Amino acid sequence: MSGDVVIKIEGLWKRYGLPMPELVSKALNLVRRGSQENGDRRPWALKDLNLEIRKGETVGIIGRNGAGKSTLLKVLAGVSEPTKGRVEIHGRIFPMIELNAGLHMELTGRENVKLLAAVMGLSRKEIDAKLPDIEDFTELGDWFDKPVRMYSSGMLGRLGFGVAVNMRSDVILIDETFAVGDLRFQNKSLARVKEMREGGSTVLLVSHSLETLQFVARHGILLEEGAVIASGTALETINAYETLVFRSEQKRLEHKVRNSISSEEVNIFSARIYGNDDRTLTEIRAGEPFGIEVDLRLNRSLERPTFSLGILNAAGILCKWNISAEDGMKEPGSCDRYLLRAWYPENHFSNGAYEVRFAVRDGASSDALDRITGILSFAVTGPGRARGLVAGKCKWQLLPQQCGAEKTSSAGL
């Protein structure tokens, strides 16, 4: 292992649960009509991980629930043994994988700090020197000398985090503990982690707050079903994670979509998203124009058929609603079967998953005849972060009001 690599993972596999006894396994195989397969069928929490993390790196580990993030930290912390493979860590490690890990509920905060420091190998003199900094950082006040069993979860997090960031550790493992305390305390904690990184500590953190990860971490690892599916800079990994989530959401919405919809007023035979080349799409690149096409039949004659299309995000928030008459579409002649097409030349949708809703009414009477949800789903993906409901650049200006030279000359007068 090269001198600056502090964590090396080779062929790491991890599964939970007790293995099936050999005799029971063989008996079950006989019951399964002589199946020759008698391997362990428990699911893998981690699959063939191979990673090298260097001194001073801050690595964000992201993934959906059940992807293996916390399991990886537990294996690195030595709380859980690998099923297969090898993990090598050089230096002192401090794991923050649970708020109350290593804390004794009957001891005070001060006594717990002394105990944790002693476990980490600090001398009494070193502990006494660190105590004021930890007490000041945690901002627990009088609670610092009260039993930990009286603490709230936020106070436990402050105590554990205060110990972690004030002890001399080569590797720090953080699992969702940035959320403790108020916004000011969280910002102070983030600033301290950045200081530790610059001081040469290696930090691995798991957080569902992508903003936190992008602010603190320089590198990222994306886990899915226990395997690494993307890695790179923090921003690159976050983009890969968001695309994974958006595609998953699009698939979920797709299950709600009905290919053939019949109601009293209208029959929808098919609906699709299409691009510039008229090719059917399920995923649209951010900023690229697209169209919605609906093959439909009206079940009664309308004097002025008027159509509406609404686009909602995965949270059910209406992002865009267009009405054919307001957009200048002239009513066609008397007919019952139509191919409705709506083109969106300006695509300002933020990255995400979307659902299309449809409505029809008679423009002559303004009465809504039918509203149909879930006729289509699609995803918008791109290189940028998903922020807000709409995307788009704005023009920025920074206008200096008084430069440094002017300040200096003014002061000298």
C-alpha positions as a Python dict, from the first residue, in 0.01 Angstrom:
ca = {
    (1, 'M'): (0, 0, 0),
    (2, 'S'): (149, 337, -101),
    (3, 'G'): (237, 581, 177),
    (4, 'D'): (-59, 817, 131),
    (5, 'V'): (-330, 548, 108),
    (6, 'V'): (-494, 518, 451),
    (7, 'I'): (-791, 295, 357),
    (8, 'K'): (-761, 3, 118),
    (9, 'I'): (-1056, -226, 41),
    (10, 'E'): (-1002, -537, -170),
    (11, 'G'): (-1279, -771, -285),
    (12, 'L'): (-1509, -680, 4),
    (13, 'W'): (-1832, -880, 30),
    (14, 'K'): (-2077, -862, 321),
    (15, 'R'): (-2401, -1042, 398),
    (16, 'Y'): (-2601, -1055, 720),
    (17, 'G'): (-2772, -1343, 899),
    (18, 'L'): (-2660, -1688, 999),
    (19, 'P'): (-2566, -1932, 722),
    (20, 'M'): (-2801, -2221, 668),
    (21, 'P'): (-2672, -2539, 836),
    (22, 'E'): (-2529, -2781, 583),
    (23, 'L'): (-2768, -3068, 666),
    (24, 'V'): (-3075, -2841, 643),
    (25, 'S'): (-2947, -2701, 315),
    (26, 'K'): (-2901, -3049, 169),
    (27, 'A'): (-3244, -3158, 288),
    (28, 'L'): (-3406, -2857, 124),
    (29, 'N'): (-3222, -2930, -198),
    (30, 'L'): (-3365, -3284, -197),
    (31, 'V'): (-3713, -3139, -147),
    (32, 'R'): (-3648, -2911, -442),
    (33, 'R'): (-3648, -3215, -671),
    (34, 'G'): (-3279, -3287, -654),
    (35, 'S'): (-3153, -2938, -720),
    (36, 'Q'): (-2772, -2937, -720),
    (37, 'E'): (-2753, -2580, -595),
    (38, 'N'): (-2676, -2574, -225),
    (39, 'G'): (-2513, -2233, -195),
    (40, 'D'): (-2597, -1961, 57),
    (41, 'R'): (-2892, -1763, -77),
    (42, 'R'): (-2880, -1471, 168),
    (43, 'P'): (-2867, -1134, -14),
    (44, 'W'): (-2538, -946, -27),
    (45, 'A'): (-2527, -608, 150),
    (46, 'L'): (-2190, -529, -16),
    (47, 'K'): (-2060, -679, -340),
    (48, 'D'): (-1696, -694, -445),
    (49, 'L'): (-1590, -346, -334),
    (50, 'N'): (-1239, -233, -430),
    (51, 'L'): (-1142, 114, -310),
    (52, 'E'): (-838, 318, -216),
    (53, 'I'): (-883, 635, -11),
    (54, 'R'): (-588, 863, 45),
    (55, 'K'): (-477, 1082, 331),
    (56, 'G'): (-667, 1409, 357),
    (57, 'E'): (-952, 1306, 127),
    (58, 'T'): (-1311, 1375, 222),
    (59, 'V'): (-1533, 1117, 53),
    (60, 'G'): (-1912, 1132, 42),
    (61, 'I'): (-2089, 795, 21),
    (62, 'I'): (-2436, 824, -132),
    (63, 'G'): (-2705, 588, -249),
    (64, 'R'): (-3068, 500, -199),
    (65, 'N'): (-3198, 333, 116),
    (66, 'G'): (-3056, -17, 146),
    (67, 'A'): (-2767, 51, -92),
    (68, 'G'): (-2507, -52, 169),
    (69, 'K'): (-2377, 287, 287),
    (70, 'S'): (-2406, 231, 662),
    (71, 'T'): (-2291, -130, 624),
    (72, 'L'): (-1969, -9, 462),
    (73, 'L'): (-1900, 232, 748),
    (74, 'K'): (-1967, -42, 1005),
    (75, 'V'): (-1721, -275, 832),
    (76, 'L'): (-1458, 1, 823),
    (77, 'A'): (-1523, 77, 1190),
    (78, 'G'): (-1472, -288, 1283),
    (79, 'V'): (-1827, -317, 1417),
    (80, 'S'): (-1913, -574, 1150),
    (81, 'E'): (-1679, -834, 1001),
    (82, 'P'): (-1647, -879, 623),
    (83, 'T'): (-1792, -1200, 484),
    (84, 'K'): (-1517, -1205, 221),
    (85, 'G'): (-1237, -974, 124),
    (86, 'R'): (-993, -752, 306),
    (87, 'V'): (-999, -407, 467),
    (88, 'E'): (-678, -228, 568),
    (89, 'I'): (-678, 101, 760),
    (90, 'H'): (-366, 292, 865),
    (91, 'G'): (-397, 528, 1160),
    (92, 'R'): (-633, 606, 1445),
    (93, 'I'): (-1000, 580, 1351),
    (94, 'F'): (-1301, 749, 1513),
    (95, 'P'): (-1642, 616, 1404),
    (96, 'M'): (-1957, 827, 1435),
    (97, 'I'): (-2201, 573, 1301),
    (98, 'E'): (-2459, 608, 1578),
    (99, 'L'): (-2540, 905, 1801),
    (100, 'N'): (-2496, 713, 2125),
    (101, 'A'): (-2219, 476, 2013),
    (102, 'G'): (-1972, 424, 2297),
    (103, 'L'): (-2163, 647, 2539),
    (104, 'H'): (-2260, 524, 2886),
    (105, 'M'): (-2602, 658, 2977),
    (106, 'E'): (-2536, 691, 3351),
    (107, 'L'): (-2219, 895, 3306),
    (108, 'T'): (-2217, 1269, 3249),
    (109, 'G'): (-2110, 1427, 2922),
    (110, 'R'): (-1775, 1522, 3073),
    (111, 'E'): (-1718, 1170, 3206),
    (112, 'N'): (-1810, 1020, 2868),
    (113, 'V'): (-1561, 1245, 2692),
    (114, 'K'): (-1285, 1130, 2929),
    (115, 'L'): (-1384, 765, 2875),
    (116, 'L'): (-1390, 794, 2494),
    (117, 'A'): (-1058, 977, 2492),
    (118, 'A'): (-901, 709, 2710),
    (119, 'V'): (-1031, 436, 2482),
    (120, 'M'): (-868, 619, 2192),
    (121, 'G'): (-534, 607, 2374),
    (122, 'L'): (-500, 965, 2499),
    (123, 'S'): (-311, 1027, 2821),
    (124, 'R'): (-470, 1200, 3120),
    (125, 'K'): (-272, 1515, 3037),
    (126, 'E'): (-395, 1511, 2675),
    (127, 'I'): (-753, 1456, 2788),
    (128, 'D'): (-741, 1750, 3032),
    (129, 'A'): (-602, 1969, 2753),
    (130, 'K'): (-882, 1870, 2512),
    (131, 'L'): (-1176, 1897, 2753),
    (132, 'P'): (-1224, 2278, 2737),
    (133, 'D'): (-1229, 2274, 2355),
    (134, 'I'): (-1485, 1992, 2347),
    (135, 'E'): (-1703, 2156, 2613),
    (136, 'D'): (-1696, 2484, 2422),
    (137, 'F'): (-1766, 2319, 2086),
    (138, 'T'): (-2068, 2115, 2203),
    (139, 'E'): (-2240, 2423, 2352),
    (140, 'L'): (-2413, 2201, 2610),
    (141, 'G'): (-2363, 2443, 2898),
    (142, 'D'): (-2470, 2297, 3232),
    (143, 'W'): (-2586, 1980, 3056),
    (144, 'F'): (-2222, 1885, 3003),
    (145, 'D'): (-2212, 1774, 3368),
    (146, 'K'): (-2546, 1592, 3368),
    (147, 'P'): (-2606, 1221, 3293),
    (148, 'V'): (-2625, 1143, 2921),
    (149, 'R'): (-2952, 951, 2976),
    (150, 'M'): (-3115, 1292, 3020),
    (151, 'Y'): (-2994, 1416, 2679),
    (152, 'S'): (-3211, 1463, 2372),
    (153, 'S'): (-3098, 1304, 2046),
    (154, 'G'): (-2966, 1643, 1932),
    (155, 'M'): (-2759, 1682, 2249),
    (156, 'L'): (-2620, 1329, 2205),
    (157, 'G'): (-2520, 1420, 1851),
    (158, 'R'): (-2348, 1739, 1970),
    (159, 'L'): (-2151, 1546, 2230),
    (160, 'G'): (-2043, 1273, 1989),
    (161, 'F'): (-1959, 1519, 1715),
    (162, 'G'): (-1768, 1741, 1956),
    (163, 'V'): (-1550, 1447, 2059),
    (164, 'A'): (-1493, 1334, 1699),
    (165, 'V'): (-1381, 1668, 1560),
    (166, 'N'): (-1164, 1766, 1857),
    (167, 'M'): (-970, 1441, 1897),
    (168, 'R'): (-658, 1370, 1694),
    (169, 'S'): (-786, 1107, 1447),
    (170, 'D'): (-645, 995, 1115),
    (171, 'V'): (-978, 858, 985),
    (172, 'I'): (-1326, 978, 1081),
    (173, 'L'): (-1643, 794, 979),
    (174, 'I'): (-1962, 1004, 990),
    (175, 'D'): (-2309, 859, 933),
    (176, 'E'): (-2588, 1120, 911),
    (177, 'T'): (-2477, 1317, 1217),
    (178, 'F'): (-2457, 1658, 1049),
    (179, 'A'): (-2830, 1701, 1106),
    (180, 'V'): (-2794, 1759, 1480),
    (181, 'G'): (-2838, 2100, 1637),
    (182, 'D'): (-2959, 2423, 1483),
    (183, 'L'): (-2841, 2568, 1153),
    (184, 'R'): (-2559, 2762, 1319),
    (185, 'F'): (-2422, 2449, 1489),
    (186, 'Q'): (-2447, 2250, 1166),
    (187, 'N'): (-2252, 2519, 981),
    (188, 'K'): (-1987, 2519, 1255),
    (189, 'S'): (-1960, 2141, 1227),
    (190, 'L'): (-1919, 2158, 849),
    (191, 'A'): (-1649, 2423, 884),
    (192, 'R'): (-1463, 2205, 1137),
    (193, 'V'): (-1470, 1904, 905),
    (194, 'K'): (-1317, 2116, 630),
    (195, 'E'): (-1044, 2226, 873),
    (196, 'M'): (-973, 1862, 959),
    (197, 'R'): (-946, 1773, 592),
    (198, 'E'): (-694, 2051, 538),
    (199, 'G'): (-505, 1923, 843),
    (200, 'G'): (-460, 1581, 682),
    (201, 'S'): (-747, 1381, 835),
    (202, 'T'): (-940, 1145, 609),
    (203, 'V'): (-1318, 1176, 637),
    (204, 'L'): (-1583, 937, 505),
    (205, 'L'): (-1937, 1058, 546),
    (206, 'V'): (-2283, 931, 464),
    (207, 'S'): (-2556, 1191, 427),
    (208, 'H'): (-2884, 1225, 240),
    (209, 'S'): (-2822, 1600, 227),
    (210, 'L'): (-2666, 1645, -115),
    (211, 'E'): (-2593, 2011, -42),
    (212, 'T'): (-2388, 1906, 262),
    (213, 'L'): (-2195, 1648, 61),
    (214, 'Q'): (-2118, 1891, -218),
    (215, 'F'): (-1997, 2152, 34),
    (216, 'V'): (-1776, 1920, 239),
    (217, 'A'): (-1668, 1630, 16),
    (218, 'R'): (-1421, 1647, -269),
    (219, 'H'): (-1486, 1295, -392),
    (220, 'G'): (-1793, 1075, -404),
    (221, 'I'): (-1892, 709, -424),
    (222, 'L'): (-2237, 598, -541),
    (223, 'L'): (-2361, 263, -409),
    (224, 'E'): (-2654, 67, -551),
    (225, 'E'): (-2750, -274, -416),
    (226, 'G'): (-2414, -303, -244),
    (227, 'A'): (-2197, -226, -547),
    (228, 'V'): (-2013, 88, -659),
    (229, 'I'): (-2184, 211, -977),
    (230, 'A'): (-2022, 556, -1000),
    (231, 'S'): (-1734, 751, -849),
    (232, 'G'): (-1553, 1076, -918),
    (233, 'T'): (-1577, 1429, -789),
    (234, 'A'): (-1854, 1501, -540),
    (235, 'L'): (-2057, 1687, -804),
    (236, 'E'): (-2017, 1410, -1065),
    (237, 'T'): (-2131, 1148, -814),
    (238, 'I'): (-2427, 1356, -699),
    (239, 'N'): (-2536, 1403, -1061),
    (240, 'A'): (-2515, 1026, -1116),
    (241, 'Y'): (-2722, 968, -801),
    (242, 'E'): (-2990, 1218, -904),
    (243, 'T'): (-3014, 1061, -1250),
    (244, 'L'): (-3053, 718, -1087),
    (245, 'V'): (-3333, 850, -864),
    (246, 'F'): (-3510, 1033, -1147),
    (247, 'R'): (-3507, 726, -1369),
    (248, 'S'): (-3641, 520, -1081),
    (249, 'E'): (-3918, 775, -1020),
    (250, 'Q'): (-4000, 774, -1389),
    (251, 'K'): (-4036, 395, -1378),
    (252, 'R'): (-4263, 427, -1074),
    (253, 'L'): (-4480, 682, -1252),
    (254, 'E'): (-4475, 463, -1562),
    (255, 'H'): (-4656, 190, -1367),
    (256, 'K'): (-4940, 437, -1310),
    (257, 'V'): (-4966, 519, -1680),
    (258, 'R'): (-5243, 348, -1871),
    (259, 'N'): (-5174, 271, -2235),
    (260, 'S'): (-5540, 266, -2330),
    (261, 'I'): (-5782, 488, -2140),
    (262, 'S'): (-6156, 484, -2191),
    (263, 'S'): (-6407, 715, -2028),
    (264, 'E'): (-6754, 842, -2101),
    (265, 'E'): (-6627, 1146, -2288),
    (266, 'V'): (-6296, 1042, -2447),
    (267, 'N'): (-6089, 739, -2547),
    (268, 'I'): (-5708, 772, -2540),
    (269, 'F'): (-5552, 500, -2754),
    (270, 'S'): (-5190, 600, -2700),
    (271, 'A'): (-4967, 883, -2578),
    (272, 'R'): (-4596, 947, -2614),
    (273, 'I'): (-4313, 1196, -2569),
    (274, 'Y'): (-4118, 1271, -2887),
    (275, 'G'): (-3809, 1468, -2983),
    (276, 'N'): (-3686, 1675, -3279),
    (277, 'D'): (-3648, 1366, -3496),
    (278, 'D'): (-3999, 1242, -3401),
    (279, 'R'): (-3843, 954, -3209),
    (280, 'T'): (-4034, 835, -2901),
    (281, 'L'): (-3856, 925, -2576),
    (282, 'T'): (-3881, 829, -2210),
    (283, 'E'): (-3596, 1058, -2107),
    (284, 'I'): (-3532, 1416, -2213),
    (285, 'R'): (-3200, 1600, -2185),
    (286, 'A'): (-3226, 1919, -1982),
    (287, 'G'): (-3294, 2220, -2204),
    (288, 'E'): (-3383, 2020, -2517),
    (289, 'P'): (-3724, 2080, -2681),
    (290, 'F'): (-3981, 1800, -2685),
    (291, 'G'): (-4340, 1726, -2775),
    (292, 'I'): (-4639, 1538, -2637),
    (293, 'E'): (-4860, 1338, -2872),
    (294, 'V'): (-5201, 1195, -2781),
    (295, 'D'): (-5408, 968, -3008),
    (296, 'L'): (-5767, 1017, -2895),
    (297, 'R'): (-6133, 989, -2988),
    (298, 'L'): (-6411, 1210, -2856),
    (299, 'N'): (-6726, 1018, -2772),
    (300, 'R'): (-6954, 1306, -2858),
    (301, 'S'): (-6944, 1594, -3105),
    (302, 'L'): (-6803, 1921, -2968),
    (303, 'E'): (-6853, 2260, -3125),
    (304, 'R'): (-6514, 2389, -3008),
    (305, 'P'): (-6299, 2106, -2868),
    (306, 'T'): (-6036, 2249, -2631),
    (307, 'F'): (-5754, 2045, -2479),
    (308, 'S'): (-5526, 2091, -2179),
    (309, 'L'): (-5198, 1926, -2082),
    (310, 'G'): (-5053, 1952, -1734),
    (311, 'I'): (-4704, 1840, -1628),
    (312, 'L'): (-4645, 1755, -1261),
    (313, 'N'): (-4324, 1655, -1086),
    (314, 'A'): (-4282, 1339, -877),
    (315, 'A'): (-4404, 1527, -567),
    (316, 'G'): (-4734, 1603, -743),
    (317, 'I'): (-4659, 1976, -785),
    (318, 'L'): (-4796, 2132, -1102),
    (319, 'C'): (-4502, 2268, -1302),
    (320, 'K'): (-4673, 2361, -1630),
    (321, 'W'): (-5030, 2372, -1763),
    (322, 'N'): (-5118, 2463, -2121),
    (323, 'I'): (-5459, 2514, -2284),
    (324, 'S'): (-5482, 2476, -2660),
    (325, 'A'): (-5712, 2776, -2716),
    (326, 'E'): (-5493, 3010, -2511),
    (327, 'D'): (-5186, 2900, -2709),
    (328, 'G'): (-5358, 2988, -3038),
    (329, 'M'): (-5472, 2647, -3169),
    (330, 'K'): (-5774, 2681, -3396),
    (331, 'E'): (-6050, 2427, -3357),
    (332, 'P'): (-6053, 2168, -3637),
    (333, 'G'): (-6363, 2077, -3831),
    (334, 'S'): (-6622, 1840, -3698),
    (335, 'C'): (-6450, 1509, -3622),
    (336, 'D'): (-6427, 1247, -3351),
    (337, 'R'): (-6073, 1106, -3392),
    (338, 'Y'): (-5770, 1333, -3340),
    (339, 'L'): (-5392, 1314, -3315),
    (340, 'L'): (-5320, 1592, -3066),
    (341, 'R'): (-4965, 1731, -3069),
    (342, 'A'): (-4815, 1990, -2835),
    (343, 'W'): (-4458, 2109, -2891),
    (344, 'Y'): (-4249, 2264, -2613),
    (345, 'P'): (-3971, 2465, -2782),
    (346, 'E'): (-3844, 2596, -2447),
    (347, 'N'): (-3771, 2325, -2194),
    (348, 'H'): (-3707, 2488, -1857),
    (349, 'F'): (-3782, 2180, -1648),
    (350, 'S'): (-3534, 2104, -1374),
    (351, 'N'): (-3386, 1754, -1361),
    (352, 'G'): (-3644, 1511, -1226),
    (353, 'A'): (-3933, 1275, -1302),
    (354, 'Y'): (-4262, 1403, -1440),
    (355, 'E'): (-4618, 1291, -1508),
    (356, 'V'): (-4853, 1422, -1779),
    (357, 'R'): (-5223, 1488, -1722),
    (358, 'F'): (-5487, 1550, -1987),
    (359, 'A'): (-5818, 1735, -1996),
    (360, 'V'): (-6078, 1813, -2263),
    (361, 'R'): (-6369, 2058, -2266),
    (362, 'D'): (-6606, 2227, -2505),
    (363, 'G'): (-6477, 2576, -2564),
    (364, 'A'): (-6823, 2694, -2657),
    (365, 'S'): (-6959, 2623, -2310),
    (366, 'S'): (-6633, 2621, -2105),
    (367, 'D'): (-6754, 2307, -1928),
    (368, 'A'): (-6482, 2056, -1839),
    (369, 'L'): (-6584, 1721, -1983),
    (370, 'D'): (-6305, 1496, -1858),
    (371, 'R'): (-5976, 1504, -1671),
    (372, 'I'): (-5738, 1207, -1692),
    (373, 'T'): (-5426, 1164, -1481),
    (374, 'G'): (-5118, 962, -1563),
    (375, 'I'): (-5131, 937, -1941),
    (376, 'L'): (-4750, 967, -1966),
    (377, 'S'): (-4431, 978, -1760),
    (378, 'F'): (-4081, 1096, -1847),
    (379, 'A'): (-3753, 1198, -1685),
    (380, 'V'): (-3540, 1508, -1741),
    (381, 'T'): (-3168, 1449, -1692),
    (382, 'G'): (-2860, 1661, -1742),
    (383, 'P'): (-2523, 1762, -1601),
    (384, 'G'): (-2654, 2023, -1357),
    (385, 'R'): (-2794, 1977, -1006),
    (386, 'A'): (-3169, 1946, -953),
    (387, 'R'): (-3273, 2266, -782),
    (388, 'G'): (-3621, 2418, -782),
    (389, 'L'): (-3903, 2356, -1027),
    (390, 'V'): (-3749, 2524, -1332),
    (391, 'A'): (-3399, 2552, -1471),
    (392, 'G'): (-3232, 2835, -1657),
    (393, 'K'): (-2943, 3076, -1637),
    (394, 'C'): (-2963, 3434, -1520),
    (395, 'K'): (-2729, 3726, -1586),
    (396, 'W'): (-2510, 3814, -1287),
    (397, 'Q'): (-2334, 4140, -1206),
    (398, 'L'): (-2096, 4224, -924),
    (399, 'L'): (-2058, 4601, -897),
    (400, 'P'): (-1783, 4718, -659),
    (401, 'Q'): (-1896, 5018, -457),
    (402, 'Q'): (-1558, 5095, -300),
    (403, 'C'): (-1229, 4926, -384),
    (404, 'G'): (-947, 4853, -143),
    (405, 'A'): (-727, 5134, -276),
    (406, 'E'): (-1003, 5391, -221),
    (407, 'K'): (-1053, 5263, 135),
    (408, 'T'): (-680, 5297, 206),
    (409, 'S'): (-656, 5651, 71),
    (410, 'S'): (-967, 5756, 260),
    (411, 'A'): (-823, 5623, 582),
    (412, 'G'): (-503, 5817, 528),
    (413, 'L'): (-674, 6155, 490),
}
